[in-house]
Amino acid sequence: MESGRLDIEEVPFCLSIVLKDINKMLSFAATRKNLQFARKIGPEISNDLRVLGDPGRLRQILQNLLTNSIKFTQEGSVTLSARIKEETGDMITIEFIVQDTGIGIEDEVRKKLFQPFSQADSSTARRFGGSGLGLVISQNLVRLMKGDIVLESKLGSGTKASFWIPFKKVEYTEHSGSPLIELEPLPERLTADMSISGHSDERGTPPGTPNPSMGGRQSPPRSRAGNGSISAERPEQSPTTLTDAERRNVNVLVVEDNPVNQTIALKTIKKLGFNVSAVWNGQEALDYLIKEPSSDHPRIDIILMDVQMYVSARRTYAYDKLTSLVQAHP
């Protein structure tokens, strides 16, 4: 990023899907801290607003800001908002707001937070951890996308981070021939399993563990909703317990073009007790699935694919074929 070599993509994508994915990822982190996680999304955006931009970088900015808010909020709420700030014939500027009821920041300290490796004070670093790079990275990404970001905060009264990005409009119809980069939302059960895996609360109890005092039943999640445009979600956590034998019967395929990431994924999944294989790209994944299963080439139950891999796969036509194959053989 500092060398100016970071490329910002311009691909058509559905803004509401990015926001839903972020909500699913971060709402569980808020739930573990007993915080209310609320969304306030304008109807124009929630009704499948399609724009031209970089969905991966937008997701990274939102994740950085929301992670900070959840980290520095001990009680109360974290809210994600999105609305149309400005609109012209071919451009639309979207404003995103992340607001919390956390510890807040003093005015003189707030001015330093967009400098690399800066935090409010040394005690903040000791208590909450982190490198202080999240805001710097977010600011640089926003500006690379020709937007801007501001931070408002008052000590003891929470923090409000706002940024806005201009996107080109996408006029998409089923006959336009313009492929739309769109990922289906993660199933609720899969999201819950991934989000709670490997985490525990302050007592060392895995999240979602039934409370013995309630006869083995988990207490229902609390929620508080405001007006009709705000939704506060506390998803149910549904941990699954597999025996060692059941894990050995699950075959995982990792699709990853980075050698280090692939090695880490293989070792991690093997350590969890699953059978795992790996390929380098979408075409190889397709070839693997088409091949007749055998003792040394087992049928795959789960595919883990790099979040950016599907773009490359689409360019080689493998993504569409892979999707068709999975739909034909659920």
C-alpha positions in Angstrom: 0.0 0.0 0.0 2.8 2.4 0.9 4.7 1.7 -2.3 1.6 2.6 -4.4 1.3 -0.9 -5.8 -2.1 -1.8 -4.4 -4.7 -2.2 -7.1 -8.3 -1.3 -6.5 -10.7 -3.5 -8.6 -13.7 -2.3 -10.4 -16.2 -5.2 -10.6 -20.0 -5.1 -10.5 -21.3 -6.3 -7.1 -24.4 -6.2 -4.9 -23.8 -3.9 -2.0 -26.5 -5.5 0.2 -24.7 -8.9 0.0 -21.4 -7.4 1.3 -23.3 -5.8 4.2 -25.1 -9.1 5.0 -21.8 -11.0 5.0 -20.2 -8.4 7.3 -23.2 -8.6 9.6 -22.9 -12.4 9.9 -19.2 -12.3 10.6 -19.2 -9.5 13.2 -22.6 -10.0 14.9 -21.2 -13.2 16.6 -18.2 -11.3 18.0 -20.6 -8.7 19.5 -22.8 -11.5 20.9 -19.9 -13.1 22.7 -19.4 -9.8 24.5 -23.1 -9.5 25.3 -23.4 -6.4 23.0 -26.3 -5.4 20.8 -25.4 -5.4 17.2 -27.7 -3.3 15.1 -28.0 -2.4 11.4 -29.6 0.6 9.8 -29.5 0.2 6.1 -31.3 2.5 3.7 -34.1 0.8 1.6 -32.4 1.9 -1.6 -29.3 -0.1 -0.6 -31.1 -3.2 0.9 -33.1 -3.6 -2.3 -30.2 -5.1 -4.3 -28.3 -1.9 -5.1 -25.6 -2.8 -7.7 -22.5 -0.8 -8.1 -19.0 -0.9 -9.7 -16.2 -1.1 -7.2 -14.0 -3.3 -5.0 -16.2 -5.5 -2.7 -13.1 -7.1 -1.1 -11.6 -3.8 0.0 -14.9 -2.5 1.1 -15.4 -5.5 3.3 -11.9 -5.0 4.7 -12.7 -1.4 5.7 -16.0 -2.3 7.4 -14.4 -5.3 9.2 -11.5 -3.1 10.5 -13.9 -0.4 11.9 -16.4 -2.9 13.3 -13.7 -5.0 15.0 -12.4 -1.8 16.6 -15.8 -0.9 17.9 -16.5 -4.3 19.3 -13.0 -4.4 20.9 -13.4 -1.1 22.7 -17.0 -1.5 23.8 -17.6 -3.2 27.0 -21.4 -2.7 27.2 -24.1 -1.2 25.1 -24.2 -1.5 21.3 -22.4 -1.3 18.0 -24.4 -0.1 15.0 -23.6 -0.3 11.3 -25.4 2.2 9.0 -25.4 2.8 5.3 -27.2 5.4 3.2 -27.0 7.2 -0.1 -25.1 10.5 0.5 -25.2 11.8 -3.1 -26.4 10.6 -6.5 -25.9 11.8 -10.1 -26.7 10.3 -13.4 -23.9 7.7 -13.4 -22.4 7.9 -9.9 -23.7 7.2 -6.4 -21.9 8.0 -3.2 -22.6 5.7 -0.3 -21.9 6.8 3.3 -21.1 4.0 5.9 -21.2 4.7 9.6 -19.9 2.5 12.4 -21.0 3.8 15.8 -20.5 2.4 19.3 -21.0 3.1 23.0 -17.5 2.3 23.9 -14.7 4.0 25.9 -14.3 6.9 23.5 -11.2 8.9 22.7 -9.9 12.3 23.9 -9.7 15.0 21.2 -6.0 15.5 21.3 -5.4 11.7 21.1 -8.0 11.2 18.3 -5.9 13.4 15.9 -3.0 10.9 16.1 -5.0 7.7 15.5 -4.6 7.8 11.7 -0.8 7.5 12.1 0.7 4.0 11.9 1.0 2.1 15.1 -0.8 4.7 17.1 -3.3 3.9 19.9 -5.0 6.1 22.5 -2.3 5.3 25.1 0.0 2.6 26.3 -2.7 1.2 28.7 -5.0 0.7 25.7 -2.5 -1.4 23.9 -1.9 -3.5 27.0 -5.6 -3.9 27.8 -7.1 -4.4 24.3 -4.1 -5.4 22.1 -3.7 -4.7 18.4 -1.1 -2.8 16.4 -3.1 0.4 15.7 -2.9 -0.2 12.0 -6.6 -0.8 11.3 -7.6 2.9 11.0 -4.5 3.7 8.9 -5.2 0.9 6.5 -8.9 1.8 6.3 -8.1 5.5 5.6 -5.7 4.6 2.8 -8.2 2.2 1.2 -11.0 4.7 1.3 -8.8 7.4 -0.3 -7.6 4.9 -3.0 -11.3 4.5 -3.8 -11.6 8.4 -4.0 -13.5 8.7 -0.8 -12.8 10.0 2.7 -13.2 9.0 6.3 -13.7 10.9 9.6 -13.7 9.9 13.2 -15.8 11.5 15.9 -15.4 10.6 19.5 -15.7 11.8 23.1 -14.1 10.2 26.1 -16.6 7.9 27.8 -19.3 8.5 25.2 -18.4 6.2 22.3 -17.0 6.6 18.8 -18.5 7.3 15.4 -16.5 6.4 12.3 -17.9 7.6 9.0 -16.6 7.1 5.5 -18.1 7.6 2.1 -17.1 6.2 -1.3 -18.3 7.2 -4.8 -19.3 4.2 -6.9 -20.2 4.0 -10.6 -23.8 2.8 -11.1 -24.4 -0.6 -12.7 -27.5 -1.0 -14.9 -27.9 -4.8 -14.9 -30.6 -6.9 -16.6 -30.7 -10.6 -17.3 -30.1 -9.8 -21.0 -27.3 -7.3 -20.5 -24.6 -9.9 -20.6 -22.7 -8.2 -17.7 -21.7 -10.8 -15.1 -22.4 -9.7 -11.6 -19.9 -10.7 -8.9 -22.3 -12.1 -6.3 -21.7 -14.6 -3.5 -24.6 -16.4 -1.9 -24.9 -15.5 1.8 -23.5 -18.2 4.1 -26.0 -20.6 5.6 -26.8 -19.6 9.2 -25.6 -22.9 10.6 -22.3 -22.7 8.8 -21.8 -19.1 9.9 -22.4 -20.1 13.5 -20.0 -23.0 13.4 -17.2 -21.0 11.9 -17.7 -18.0 14.1 -17.7 -19.8 17.4 -14.9 -22.3 16.5 -11.8 -21.8 18.7 -13.2 -19.0 20.8 -14.2 -19.0 24.4 -15.6 -16.5 26.9 -13.8 -15.1 30.0 -14.7 -18.2 32.0 -13.1 -20.5 29.3 -16.5 -21.8 28.3 -17.0 -22.3 24.5 -19.7 -19.8 23.3 -23.1 -21.4 23.0 -22.3 -24.0 25.6 -25.6 -24.9 27.4 -25.9 -23.5 30.9 -26.1 -26.4 33.4 -28.4 -24.3 35.7 -30.9 -24.2 32.8 -31.1 -28.0 32.4 -28.8 -28.1 29.4 -30.7 -25.5 27.4 -29.1 -22.3 26.1 -30.6 -19.1 27.2 -32.4 -17.3 24.4 -30.7 -14.4 22.8 -31.8 -11.0 23.9 -32.7 -8.3 21.3 -33.9 -4.8 21.3 -35.3 -3.2 18.1 -35.8 0.5 17.5 -37.8 1.9 14.7 -38.7 -0.1 11.6 -35.5 0.7 9.8 -33.2 -0.7 12.5 -32.7 -4.4 13.1 -30.9 -5.7 16.2 -29.8 -9.3 15.7 -28.5 -11.8 18.2 -28.1 -15.0 16.1 -28.5 -18.3 17.8 -25.2 -20.2 18.2 -25.5 -23.8 17.3 -22.2 -25.6 18.0 -21.9 -29.1 16.5 -19.9 -31.9 18.1 -18.4 -34.5 15.8 -16.8 -37.7 16.9 -13.3 -38.5 15.7 -14.8 -41.2 13.4 -17.2 -38.7 11.9 -14.5 -36.2 11.3 -12.4 -38.9 9.4 -15.4 -39.4 7.1 -15.5 -35.7 6.0 -13.4 -34.8 3.0 -12.3 -31.2 2.5 -10.9 -29.6 -0.6 -8.8 -26.4 -0.2 -8.6 -24.2 -3.3 -5.7 -21.7 -2.6 -3.0 -20.3 -4.9 -0.8 -19.0 -2.1 1.7 -21.7 -1.1 2.0 -20.5 2.5 -1.8 -20.1 3.0 -2.3 -23.5 1.5 0.2 -25.2 3.8 -1.4 -23.5 6.9 -4.9 -24.6 5.8 -3.8 -28.2 5.2 -2.1 -28.5 8.6 -4.9 -26.8 10.4 -7.7 -29.0 8.9 -5.6 -32.2 9.4 -5.1 -31.2 13.0 -8.9 -30.9 13.4 -9.2 -34.5 12.3 -10.6 -34.1 8.7 -9.3 -35.6 5.5 -8.1 -32.7 3.3 -6.7 -32.2 -0.2 -5.6 -29.1 -2.0 -5.6 -27.6 -5.5 -4.2 -24.3 -6.9 -7.1 -22.7 -8.8 -10.8 -23.0 -9.8 -10.0 -25.1 -12.9 -8.1 -27.7 -10.9 -11.0 -27.8 -8.4 -13.4 -28.4 -11.3 -11.2 -31.2 -12.7 -11.0 -32.8 -9.2 -14.8 -32.8 -8.8 -15.5 -34.2 -12.3 -13.1 -37.1 -11.8 -14.8 -40.3 -10.6 -14.4 -40.8 -6.9 -12.1 -43.6 -5.7 -10.2 -44.8 -2.6 -7.3 -42.4 -3.4 -9.6 -39.7 -4.8 -12.5 -39.4 -2.4 -15.8 -37.5 -3.0 -15.5 -34.0 -1.6 -18.0 -32.8 1.1 -16.7 -29.3 1.7 -14.8 -26.8 -0.5 -12.9 -24.0 1.1 -12.0 -21.4 -1.5 -10.0 -18.2 -1.3 -12.4 -15.2 -1.0 -10.8 -13.7 -4.2 -10.4 -17.1 -6.0 -13.9 -17.0 -7.5 -13.0 -13.9 -9.6 -10.1 -15.7 -11.2 -12.2 -18.9 -11.6 -14.9 -16.9 -13.3 -12.4 -15.6 -15.8 -11.4 -19.1 -16.7 -15.1 -20.2 -16.9 -14.5 -22.6 -14.1 -16.7 -20.8 -11.6 -19.8 -21.1 -13.6 -19.1 -24.8 -14.3 -18.3 -25.4 -10.7 -21.5 -23.8 -9.6 -23.6 -25.8 -12.0 -21.9 -29.0 -10.9 -22.6 -28.3 -7.2 -26.2 -27.5 -8.0 -26.6 -30.7 -10.0 -25.0 -32.8 -7.3 -25.9 -31.3 -3.9 
